[in-house]
């Protein structure tokens, strides 16, 4: 899907509130949806793209829970129905790396942010998606019993399953 851009790296602005304010400013200037996730909990680009597509579909069909598309993306990416619980997928003061999702929505006035605008927010480190298994297990409540059944190499599939099940838990 060419209307979704993903960047992985370290936040340039270390203060969470200032970083979020800069994200909101970029979103207002560009007209695109801009959402930051804790990269330690993102198992793959497919994870973020799948969650984003689900959020866009929910909005287009009027099934969204959140009023904001960025928050709906966060909700799907976290595998959570409740917005409050989905916030754990977002950034915190402890976040070291972020996954920045930029969505160019069809039929909306928006322009892709310039590289200089993005460089003011994120230092792309070239590591791409490099999640932390313990953080993922905790964030998605993946039990040792589940991993015994499917093997830890399939952790990303368990996460995608939780993303897919979000809309079932209505």
Rosetta blueprint (number, residue, H / E / L):
1 X L
2 X L
3 X L
4 X E
5 X E
6 X E
7 X E
8 X E
9 X E
10 X E
11 X E
12 X L
13 X L
14 X L
15 X L
16 X H
17 X H
18 X H
19 X H
20 X H
21 X H
22 X H
23 X H
24 X H
25 X H
26 X H
27 X H
28 X H
29 X H
30 X H
31 X L
32 X L
33 X E
34 X E
35 X E
36 X E
37 X E
38 X E
39 X H
40 X H
41 X H
42 X L
43 X L
44 X L
45 X H
46 X H
47 X H
48 X H
49 X H
50 X H
51 X H
52 X H
53 X H
54 X H
55 X H
56 X H
57 X H
58 X H
59 X H
60 X H
61 X L
62 X L
63 X L
64 X L
65 X L
66 X L
67 X L
68 X L
69 X H
70 X H
71 X H
72 X H
73 X H
74 X H
75 X H
76 X H
77 X H
78 X H
79 X L
80 X L
81 X L
82 X L
83 X H
84 X H
85 X H
86 X H
87 X H
88 X H
89 X H
90 X L
91 X L
92 X L
93 X L
94 X L
95 X L
96 X L
97 X L
98 X E
99 X E
100 X E
101 X E
102 X E
103 X E
104 X L
105 X L
106 X L
107 X L
108 X L
109 X L
110 X L
111 X L
112 X L
113 X L
114 X L
115 X H
116 X H
117 X H
118 X H
119 X H
120 X L
121 X L
122 X E
123 X E
124 X E
125 X L
126 X L
127 X L
128 X L
129 X L
130 X L
131 X L
132 X L
133 X H
134 X H
135 X H
136 X H
137 X H
138 X H
139 X H
140 X L
141 X L
142 X L
143 X L
144 X H
145 X H
146 X H
147 X H
148 X H
149 X H
150 X H
151 X L
152 X H
153 X H
154 X H
155 X H
156 X H
157 X H
158 X H
159 X H
160 X H
161 X H
162 X H
163 X H
164 X H
165 X H
166 X H
167 X H
168 X H
169 X L
170 X L
